[in-house]
C-alpha cells in the first residue's frame, strides 16, 4: 500500500484516527440510486470519488462522506418487497426472533431503516407491537399503507431519547443492512444503546468485509454505504457504547453477510458461542487485524474489470445484443467503474416500477420492465444483482428458447 500524504489523509469516522491507508479506488461515480428521468439526461450530473480507505487503528474500511444522508435517503428507489428471496429471509428472521426471545403482545420491536415494511409486517401479523423508523418518505408511505407503524425520521440519540421519554424501550431492535449507511456511527450506536431495554437484544446484519475481500465484491462499494464491516470492527464499535456481542451467524445474503447479536454489557449475556469464537479466529487468520490483510485488493478489482470488458467487446464484435437484468446500486458501481454504457448495454430491466422509464445514473442506460426481454430477445443478459443469481436464473429460464447466455461478473466472470 502506498502512503497517503498528510494533507490527503481522512480521519476515521469511528475512532477519529488519522492513521488511514488506501484500500481501493473505483474512480468517480454518481449516487447509485439517483435514477434519472428523461428530461434530466442533458443536465449536469454530480460525480463523487469512490476512494476507499482503511483505518490503521480500528480497521474500519470506509468512504469519506461526500453527500449527506438527507440528500441520499429522503427519497429512495429501493423497495425491499420486490425481492422474493429477501422477503422470505425477513419472514424466517421474524419467526426465529419471536421464538428465541419469547416475543409476544407485551413486547416492543423496533426496526431501523424499515423500508417498505417487508419485515415488520410479520410482527404486525402476530399482533406484536412494533415500530419502523425509516427516513425515506416515499418508501415509508408504502409501509404505512401496509399497516406497519412507521416513523419518518433518521435514527440516532435524539430519536432514541424521544421514544424513551414516551415510555418506549425495545425488547428487540433489528438493524438490518443499515449500519453501512450511517456516517455518524457513534450517534447511531449510542441511540441503539439508549433505546434498547435492559434485557433487550439488538441484531445487526451487514455484508461481511471478509467476503467483500475474498469474493471480490467491489461493486457493493458505493456512496450510500459509508462503511464496510468486519466482525472485529463491529465489536469495537458496539463495545464503545456499552453493547457486548454474544453470538454471530454467517448468512448467504448480499453475497455473504453477518448477523451479530448484542446486549447491554452489564446485562450478563450468555457466554460467547463457538460460532463467534470461530469467526474471530478466521478474521485473525485473514489478517484483518493488520494492514497486510487489505493489501493487493485493488489489483484484483482491476483484473475483474479487464476480464468483463474483454468479454463484452468480443460479444459486440460478434454482432450480439446485450441487455442487463436488474438496476441495483451495486450494478451502477460496476457499470460506472468499468465504463459500460449504451455502447455495450442496450437496456436493463427491473421488477420495480419506480425505476421504469428512468435511466441509470452515470451510464444513462434505460431501465425497462422485465417483459422487454421477451420482445428484444438479447443474446447476452448481464445479471447485475449477482447475489440473486439463482432466483433470477429461474425467472429467466424462458430465455433458453432463443439461446440467450447469462453472465455474472462477480466474484469472477461466469457465463452460463
DADAPE-V10965 format. One record per helix or strand. SS is the DSSP state (2 for helix, 1 for strand). FROM is the first residue (numbers start at 1). LEN is the number of residues. If there is no record, write none. Layout:
{{SS | FROM | LEN} {SS | FROM | LEN}}
This chain:
{{2 | 6 | 3} {1 | 20 | 10} {1 | 36 | 1} {2 | 38 | 3} {1 | 48 | 8} {1 | 61 | 2} {2 | 69 | 5} {2 | 80 | 3} {2 | 84 | 17} {1 | 109 | 4} {2 | 120 | 6} {1 | 130 | 4} {2 | 137 | 9} {1 | 150 | 2} {2 | 157 | 9} {1 | 170 | 7} {2 | 179 | 3} {2 | 185 | 11} {1 | 196 | 13} {2 | 209 | 6} {2 | 218 | 3} {1 | 227 | 3} {2 | 231 | 9} {1 | 243 | 9} {2 | 253 | 3} {1 | 257 | 8} {2 | 265 | 3} {2 | 274 | 12} {2 | 291 | 4} {2 | 297 | 21} {1 | 322 | 4} {2 | 329 | 10} {1 | 348 | 2} {2 | 353 | 3} {1 | 359 | 1} {1 | 366 | 3} {2 | 372 | 5} {1 | 380 | 4} {2 | 386 | 10} {2 | 397 | 6} {1 | 405 | 4} {1 | 414 | 2}}
